[in-house]
């Protein structure tokens, strides 16, 4: 999950460098050997990559491979092994830290309540962002998968990807609607511009919020919305299944959370 959410800017940060126009080599992520049941995640940078894979069906192992130590300002030879080790340990530490943060996305109710409130920036007032807003969920999901966009997303690029990925028409979700959503996310400090360019990427807060929203919908809200247990015609009906009882209990809790967010 952590590597899947990596953007090119985050890959560059993990390897301790900045992205420039003179960058040579690779800058992407891959997921390999899916068909074998033992996934191998790789994040490529220049002539090196950091790899994570399953070890003995128990541990996740992180490794770094480099075909050109000059990319890191290092020299070859056993005499310089200590410098290489120190440099690479820092990279694996940053990689593991980012992935742990992604996997530690949990429900932060005060954050959800603050996001649901309207916010004023200058003379402009923007509405809140609510966790059941499907339009914002789609936008966050695309922004999280920005691994192939080096300099951030332009509005036109985002619009094309959204229409293609979710089968939307321009009439249903126009470019002006997207620009409004981007302004709303910027007002809540979830987006930032790439310098003076009209290109956008998620802030650290934006990554946390987007992960929370997307994972909530993928792992909980989506399955419940399409559950066979969704309709209960008889209010006196008491299900015998423990699973069904748990689903109804979770559904009631989520409904109460949404009502509280609407009330605020």
C-alpha positions, 0 to 999 in steps of 0.5 A: 500500500505504501509503495503503491501510493508513492509519488515521484516527489516522494520517491525523490525525497526517499532517495534524498535528492530533488527532481530537476530537468536534468534527471536521467534514468528511471523514476517510477514504481512497479508491482511484480510477480502478482501471479505467483502470490509473492508480490515484489514492490519496487521504486526506481530512481535513476539507476537504483531501486528500493525493493520490498518483498515477503521473506519466509512468509513472515517478514517484509524485507527492504533492499536497495540495489544500485548500478551506479554509486555515482548517483549518490555521490559515492565511490566503489570499493570495499574501502567505501563500504561504510559510506554506502551502508550509511547512505542506504540505511537512511534511504530504507529508513525513510521508505519504511517510515513513509509506508508505515504512515500510509498503513497507519491511516485511521479514523481521526474524528476531530479532523473529519469534523474540521474538514466538514466545516466551511472555511473562509480564505480572504473574502472567499468562503468554501464549503466543507469536505465530507467523507461521503462526497463521491466527487471528492473521493474520485479526485483524491483517488486520482491525486494519490496515484500521481506516480507518473506525474513529475511536476504535479497535475494540471487541471486539464490533465486531471480532468481527462484522467477523471473522465476516463477512469470513472466513465464520466461525461464532460457534461456530468463533471465539467472542467469548471467543477474540477477547478472549484474542487481544487480550490476547495482542497487548497483552501483546506490545505490539502493541495499545494501548487508546484512553484508558480505553475498551475500544477497541483499535488497533495500536501502531507496533510492532503496525503493523510486525508486522501488515504483516510477517505479512500481507504474508508470507502474501499474497505468499509463504506463501499462493501456496506453500500453493496451488501446483501444485508443492506435492506431490512424490510422488517424492523423487528427482524433479528438476524441469526448470523454474527456477521450480519449483526456486525455489519448492521452495527457498523452500518448504524455507526457510520450513519450516525457519524455522517449525521454528526458531520452533516449537523456540523 
